[in-house]
């Protein structure tokens, strides 16, 4: 088994082994689940060490014939775009596992098993180079998240689960149709069906077909991002999901949409990108402002963080479709930032919820005097999400805005207001929760962060600081792959552009 396969399948193997363990003692189940989640994390660090900086192509590629009669293969590979998203996934899952020791008390074994299955689905989708295999992993992600929200969620978990599934499946089915049509076009061109990424990339489709295929892929990815106005499933899913589900949903699963655009929709159908760009750029800018404004008036901390995701991921989409090296690099960097800082915010909200069993901002106040360690950690995570210089969020948003301004100045100006609004709603929430007098007597009994919770949040804080002060190791590994995608899209756009009309000295055009 190759290294990429080991990173992909080791969580699923861990889930199977976990299912074979007895339910009691629960402590043993929790420790085993943590160990099983640490194995792919260590393997992903080995993968990171072996990754060759400066190489744009896929590395460590693994190929195996799966269903050769239909041209379906088991193909995995990694490049600078997917590298850190895989590491982010394996990084967050052990944190979620350890955090669940304090907030998951029913069906413990099943919870951890579903989380490990979900990890395999997410990593597989990030590494798959065969589009049929990608679709399989894409759908695999849906099943464990369905159970995580539906079984361990809040009071309205059934409604949130159904909404999440219906939205996601509607987009997925259109994407499946597009994948099958693409495989048919490969057969027309080569005489045999093919689902590999390379076969799709070699297709020379006319603009009309590219637009239809881009729309089918794009709808699936836009729902997952979620791009305004397809975001309505997200606040309900986040609010009703358990803390671990919210962290993984925000940290990794939403990135599947942005990753899908950059990996599949844009490079495979490059001629369509120029047509779609104005729409997506303005929807992204509107989403940034809309998400920030709606977050400002939320009475529930979790819904506030959920709407902040709509705003932050608007920056990712804006930078991606600016198609400048700086903006796209900022977009990919912002994917990692959002996974860390928003995941950290959900962890902090979950920790205080376990103590008070309420997420209403009005039920808190004055926590600095009662739980100072919690307040201090919350402050750092909040600043990271708000994009304070020196922390990770600043680098991504700065690169996106600087790289987008030369090509979309008005959309950039609108998006910049989202930075200010983001700081406003986060600081306002923090002020109402942490500062002021203790107005609810129940809050005087709250306990500060436990050693286990410090271990949970410390790696997130460390990465927020590291990425904020030293982004170079990340950017230099992702930039060659980003440049390759941009070059492909720009070459196709130039080929589709009408010939330039030039007037000669006599005034005649040619």
Beta strands, then each sheet from edge to edge (+ up, - down):
strand 1: 59-67
strand 2: 72-78
sheet 1: 1+ 2-
end
